[in-house]
Amino acid sequence: MTLRENTPAGLMYIHPLSSLGVKQKVVPLNMEISRFGNAKPSDVNPRFSIDKAQIGNTTIELNESHQIRDFFALAQFTEMSDSEKLEAPSFESLQAGVRFGSDMMTCGDAISTEIDYEIKQIPELKTEEISTPSSVTSSTNIKI
């Protein structure tokens, strides 16, 4: 069954009233990372972020209202003493991605057009017409 033709490489179609989300689970976004697991990053306090998105020729500046959040173990990304690790929650909700959609885009004017269609009514099936097996049997051999 084919629902639609394949889109050309590099293109993605979404419904005009929907939104598109980009999410990752490697490192929390928009916070300084002083460690990654047991290792220290080579950059001094690196920060990962997604600040803008581009759709066609339109650039969208992203802010806190566009965040997608997920749970991260904060002790894996920041320096903490043993007592701080014990007192802190195991996982915290931090930014993992961004969402943007039609509320950030402007669209052209609506275009009126005539649409031809026809209505076909499918008659209901009577219960006698639906075939059901009178009995179903199955056998299973189990060897232990």
Helices and strands as residue ranges (DSSP letters): E 19-23, E 52-55, E 58-61, G 64-66, E 67-72, G 74-76, H 82-87, E 92-101, G 102-104, G 127-129
